[in-house]
Amino acid sequence: MLNIVPLAQLPFSQACENNKQPILSLLIEWFAQSNHVLEVGSGTGQHSVHFATHLTHLHWQPSDQLAYLPNLKARLAHFSLRNLADPVVLDVSQSWPKLASQVDAIFSANTLHIMSKPLVEAFFAGCDQVLANEGCVAVYGPFNYVGQYTSASNQQFDDWLKQQNPHCGIRDIEWITSLAKQHDLHLQQDVAMPANNRMLYFTR
Ligand SMILES: C[S@@+](CC[C@H](N)C(=O)[O-])C[C@H]1O[C@@H](n2cnc3c(N)ncnc32)[C@H](O)[C@@H]1O
């Protein structure tokens, strides 16, 4: 018998609860023509469940580093959504997993400030490799403009991040867009989100 871990015992992100609806309102439009979405760094899986529930035309593929998989799987086991796949191991610095279907959209939230700069480079290189020719990429999180914070709270958050790990840090949008461009991904929209975050949307 499947051993179901109670939801209350699993990692939970209040930030995910707060941002999932504003993010969904953009994905409804940006992923309207997409079929197969790969989510990089799914974390608790709260986003995966919410977006698969509301974007029923999509096949949603969650992923994360190996250490995150047990809790991620445990949350998803509570939801029987036909369009939500079993999570796969994906560390952007390793070979990306071979998926049954060609990915035509990639989503990642709150990951680019957690990854070191070489890992952010690996993220875009990986997107380039797995993404269909007409594909798109949407990333959510805090970003800077030419080294300037968009709020005092983001500066405090960045200081805290760097104390945890000096390789972490809020990235400049200019660096992210030039990196994406090297992989034939072009910034189409940069949308202000609640709590001083942004959503960036790239297409081929
Ligand atoms: C702050 S959490 C965000 C989780 C979730 N997307 C959210 O918005 O709550 C950062 C995520 O980045 C993932 N991550 C960090 N380094 C990674 C790497 N090298 N490859 C893939 N994912 C990575 C972590 O495993 C974690 O799930």
The ligand as a Gaussian input file, in Angstrom:
#p B3LYP/6-31G(d) Opt

LIG

0 1
 C       13.749000      28.947000      -3.185000
 S       13.471000      27.365000      -3.861000
 C       12.102000      27.691000      -4.948000
 C       11.181000      26.526000      -5.076000
 C        9.871000      26.799000      -5.818000
 N       10.105000      26.950000      -7.244000
 C        9.180000      28.006000      -5.246000
 O        8.975000      28.993000      -5.951000
 O        8.835000      27.953000      -4.058000
 C       14.842000      27.148000      -4.961000
 C       14.777000      25.903000      -5.790000
 O       15.873000      25.920000      -6.702000
 C       16.313000      24.598000      -6.832000
 N       17.688000      24.532000      -7.330000
 C       18.786000      25.052000      -6.754000
 N       19.878000      24.671000      -7.439000
 C       19.452000      23.891000      -8.464000
 C       20.097000      23.178000      -9.495000
 N       21.431000      23.155000      -9.597000
 N       19.340000      22.491000     -10.377000
 C       17.996000      22.478000     -10.265000
 N       17.324000      23.125000      -9.298000
 C       18.047000      23.814000      -8.401000
 C       16.204000      24.068000      -5.405000
 O       16.326000      22.678000      -5.376000
 C       14.864000      24.622000      -4.975000
 O       13.798000      23.784000      -5.336000

